[in-house]
Amino acid sequence: MWKGLEDLLRDPRFGKQLLKRLAEGWDFDKIEPMSTSEIFARLRRLGVAVAPQEFQQAALRHESAERLADEWFDHYPFQPEGRYDEDFVWMAAIILWKRLIPDRPCFEQIDERMQEGYDLLKAGRTDAACDTWWQVWQWVKEKVTPERNTLDAVDEAFRGTQAVFNWCQDFEMELENAGIDDHAYYRLRIRYCREFLETFPTVDWLMRGNFLRAEAESLWRLGEVKAAEARFAALIEANPDWAWGYIGWSDQYWLFKNSPKDYDKAEAILQRALARPNLEDRSDVLDRLNDLRKEQAQARVAKRSQKSRKKK
């Protein structure tokens, strides 16, 4: 009978089997200390008679080290010495790629670095995660070609732990979080949003709108209010029925700690949205307007109370 993962982990027999598998099998920690010549020598013993120059030439046909390893399995008479030597072959391909082709990262390197960023986020190191992901973004851009210029096409080739489609949005949001403590990341967020939309010009409106909104918000946080307002105005003009363009603009006037607290201007922007008969997400605009009026009322009460205390 199949057991759930938790049951398996509590089963001492499974634990022994797992430890045995780890001891007998290959992992990157076992291969990394080997010299390049030692790795090629072991590959030859396994029947993969590839030389360094041949490796570099073959890599020109691929962007994935694992797919290069698949080519080896098709071409060479693989002769394993142990149960898990197949793992050695594809892991060796990744390590050799890092060493011999440092200027052209494979998809596995991009995936590895992407996951490093997620690990840094879990550790609470948002700025370090963004720095790591900026390198990932440079590598992702290198993989975009005239034939592979959509997120779907990149993900089809990438096949990583996390889809580029999801990661690129996570990166935008974490740049905002990093910008709270270091405004340099707001500047980086602006650059990233612009580069992203230039690199993937056919993304759907929701993603395009969110990135344009992120750019405008970052300009505002940097104190470039006129430029931010121009961006928000252009965003609304591009899609006047998209509620979140109005909401994003209105929020700058009241929602945040350092907002100028111009409730009238904030409400006027939301009312412009509500005047659109075909407005999307109308309920979200109404919810925001309700929250705005509640805070405005609380601010009035606090102001009257302050005046009263001064008179006394």
C-alpha positions in Angstrom: 0.0 0.0 0.0 1.3 3.4 -1.0 2.4 5.6 2.0 2.4 9.3 2.2 5.7 11.2 2.3 5.5 11.8 6.0 4.9 8.1 6.7 7.8 7.2 4.4 10.1 9.6 6.2 9.2 8.0 9.6 9.8 4.5 8.2 13.3 3.4 9.3 13.5 1.0 6.3 12.9 3.8 3.9 15.5 5.9 5.8 18.1 3.3 5.3 17.3 2.9 1.6 17.6 6.7 1.2 20.9 6.8 2.9 22.2 4.0 0.8 21.0 5.7 -2.3 22.8 8.9 -1.3 26.0 7.0 -0.5 26.0 5.1 -3.8 24.7 7.8 -6.0 26.3 10.9 -7.5 25.7 14.5 -6.5 27.4 17.8 -7.4 29.3 17.9 -4.1 31.0 14.7 -5.1 31.9 15.8 -8.6 32.9 19.4 -8.0 36.2 18.5 -6.3 37.3 16.5 -9.3 39.6 18.1 -11.7 38.4 18.6 -15.3 40.8 15.9 -16.6 39.5 13.5 -13.9 35.9 14.2 -15.0 36.8 13.5 -18.7 38.7 10.4 -17.7 35.7 9.0 -15.9 33.4 9.8 -18.8 35.7 7.9 -21.1 35.6 4.9 -18.7 31.8 5.1 -18.9 32.0 4.9 -22.7 31.5 8.7 -23.3 34.7 9.3 -25.2 34.4 13.0 -25.5 37.4 15.4 -25.3 37.4 19.0 -24.1 37.5 20.5 -27.6 34.7 18.2 -28.7 32.7 19.3 -25.7 33.1 22.9 -26.5 32.1 22.4 -30.1 29.1 20.2 -29.2 27.9 22.9 -26.7 27.5 25.3 -29.6 24.5 23.2 -30.7 22.8 23.4 -27.3 21.8 25.7 -24.5 21.2 23.0 -22.0 23.9 20.8 -20.6 21.4 18.0 -19.8 20.3 18.0 -23.5 24.0 17.8 -24.5 24.2 14.8 -22.2 21.2 13.2 -23.9 23.1 13.6 -27.2 26.0 11.6 -25.6 23.7 8.8 -24.6 22.4 8.6 -28.2 25.9 8.7 -29.7 28.2 6.8 -27.4 28.0 3.2 -26.1 27.3 4.0 -22.4 28.9 1.4 -20.1 28.0 2.1 -16.5 30.2 0.9 -13.7 27.5 1.5 -11.0 23.8 1.8 -10.7 23.7 5.6 -10.8 26.4 6.4 -13.3 23.9 7.9 -15.6 23.5 10.7 -13.1 27.3 11.3 -13.3 27.1 12.0 -17.0 24.5 14.8 -16.9 25.9 16.3 -13.7 29.4 16.3 -15.3 28.0 18.0 -18.4 26.7 20.9 -16.2 30.0 21.2 -14.3 32.1 21.1 -17.4 29.9 23.7 -19.1 30.6 26.1 -16.1 34.3 25.5 -16.4 34.8 25.5 -20.2 32.2 27.9 -21.4 32.0 30.5 -18.7 30.8 33.3 -21.0 27.7 31.4 -22.3 25.7 30.0 -19.3 23.5 27.0 -19.9 19.9 26.9 -18.8 20.9 24.8 -15.8 23.2 27.6 -14.6 20.3 30.1 -14.9 18.0 27.8 -13.0 20.6 27.3 -10.3 21.2 31.1 -9.9 17.4 31.7 -9.9 17.0 29.2 -7.0 19.8 30.9 -5.1 17.7 34.0 -5.2 14.7 32.3 -3.8 16.9 30.9 -1.0 18.2 34.3 -0.2 14.6 35.6 0.0 13.7 32.9 2.5 16.7 33.9 4.5 15.4 37.5 4.6 18.2 38.9 2.3 16.0 40.7 -0.2 18.8 43.0 -1.5 21.1 40.0 -2.1 18.3 38.1 -3.9 17.7 41.1 -6.2 21.4 41.4 -6.9 21.5 37.7 -7.8 18.4 37.9 -9.9 19.8 40.9 -11.8 22.5 38.5 -13.1 19.7 36.0 -13.9 17.9 38.7 -15.9 21.1 39.4 -18.0 21.3 35.7 -18.8 17.6 35.4 -19.7 17.9 38.3 -22.1 20.8 36.5 -23.8 18.5 33.5 -24.5 15.9 35.6 -26.3 16.1 35.4 -30.1 13.9 36.6 -32.9 12.4 33.1 -33.0 12.2 32.8 -29.2 10.9 36.1 -28.1 7.9 35.3 -25.9 7.8 34.0 -22.3 6.1 30.8 -23.5 8.9 30.1 -26.0 11.6 30.8 -23.4 9.9 28.6 -20.8 9.5 25.8 -23.4 13.3 25.8 -23.9 14.2 26.6 -20.3 12.2 23.9 -18.4 13.5 25.2 -15.1 12.5 24.6 -11.5 10.5 27.9 -11.7 8.9 29.2 -14.8 10.4 32.4 -16.2 6.8 33.6 -16.5 6.5 33.5 -12.7 10.0 34.5 -11.8 10.0 37.7 -13.8 7.0 38.9 -11.8 8.5 37.9 -8.5 11.7 39.9 -9.4 9.7 43.0 -10.1 7.9 42.7 -6.7 11.1 42.0 -4.8 12.8 45.0 -6.3 10.0 47.1 -4.8 10.6 45.5 -1.4 14.4 46.1 -1.6 13.7 49.7 -2.6 12.1 50.5 0.8 15.5 50.3 2.5 17.7 51.3 -0.5 16.2 53.5 -3.1 18.8 52.4 -5.6 16.6 49.3 -6.1 13.7 51.6 -7.2 16.0 52.9 -10.0 16.9 49.3 -10.9 13.2 48.4 -10.9 12.5 51.1 -13.4 15.3 49.9 -15.6 14.1 46.3 -15.3 10.5 47.1 -16.2 11.5 49.0 -19.3 14.0 46.3 -20.4 11.4 43.6 -19.8 8.7 45.2 -21.9 11.3 45.8 -24.7 12.4 42.2 -24.5 8.9 40.7 -24.4 6.7 43.3 -26.3 3.8 40.9 -26.8 3.0 40.1 -23.2 -0.7 40.3 -22.3 -2.1 43.5 -20.9 -2.3 42.4 -17.3 1.5 41.9 -17.2 2.2 44.9 -19.3 0.0 47.1 -17.1 1.5 45.8 -13.9 5.1 46.5 -15.2 4.1 50.0 -16.4 2.4 50.7 -13.0 5.6 49.5 -11.2 7.7 51.9 -13.2 5.4 54.8 -12.4 5.3 53.9 -8.7 9.1 53.7 -8.5 9.5 57.1 -10.1 7.1 58.5 -7.4 9.1 56.8 -4.6 12.2 58.5 -6.0 10.5 61.9 -5.7 10.1 62.3 -9.5 6.4 63.0 -9.1 5.9 64.8 -12.4 7.5 62.0 -14.3 5.4 59.5 -12.3 2.2 61.3 -13.0 3.0 61.4 -16.7 3.5 57.6 -16.7 0.3 57.0 -14.8 -1.6 59.3 -17.3 -0.1 57.4 -20.2 -1.0 54.1 -18.6 -4.7 55.1 -18.2 -4.7 56.4 -21.7 -3.4 53.1 -23.0 -6.2 51.2 -21.3 -8.8 53.5 -19.8 -10.9 50.6 -18.5 -8.1 49.0 -16.5 -9.0 49.8 -12.9 -5.5 49.2 -11.4 -4.0 52.1 -13.4 -6.3 54.5 -11.5 -5.9 52.7 -8.2 -2.1 52.8 -8.5 -2.1 56.5 -9.2 -4.6 57.4 -6.5 -2.7 55.4 -3.9 0.3 57.6 -4.2 -1.8 60.5 -2.7 -2.9 58.9 0.5 -2.2 55.2 1.0 1.4 55.1 2.0 3.2 56.4 5.1 5.0 59.1 3.1 2.1 60.0 0.8 1.2 63.7 0.6 -2.3 63.0 1.9 -4.2 64.8 -0.8 -7.5 62.9 -0.3 -9.4 65.1 -2.8 -7.0 64.4 -5.6 -6.9 60.7 -4.8 -10.7 60.5 -4.9 -10.9 62.5 -8.1 -8.7 59.9 -9.8 -10.9 57.0 -8.6 -14.0 58.9 -9.7 -12.5 59.1 -13.2 -12.3 55.4 -13.1 -15.9 54.9 -11.9 -17.1 57.2 -14.7 -16.1 54.5 -17.2 -19.1 52.4 -18.0 -17.0 49.3 -19.0 -14.5 49.6 -16.2 -12.9 46.3 -15.2 -12.7 45.4 -11.5 -15.1 48.2 -10.5 -15.6 46.6 -7.1 -11.9 47.0 -6.3 -12.1 50.7 -7.1 -15.2 51.0 -4.9 -13.3 49.2 -2.1 -10.4 51.6 -2.4 -12.6 54.6 -2.4 -14.3 53.4 0.8 -11.0 52.9 2.5 -9.8 56.3 1.4 -12.9 58.0 2.8 -12.6 56.1 6.1 -9.0 57.3 6.5 -9.9 60.8 5.4 -12.7 60.9 8.1 -10.2 59.6 10.7 -7.7 62.3 9.7 -10.4 65.0 10.1 -11.3 63.8 13.6 -7.6 63.7 14.6 -7.1 67.2 13.3 -10.1 68.6 15.2 -8.9 66.8 18.4 -5.4 68.4 17.9 -7.0 71.8 17.5 -9.1 71.3 20.7 -6.0 70.4 22.7 -4.2 73.5 21.5 -7.0 75.7 22.7 -6.9 74.2 26.1 
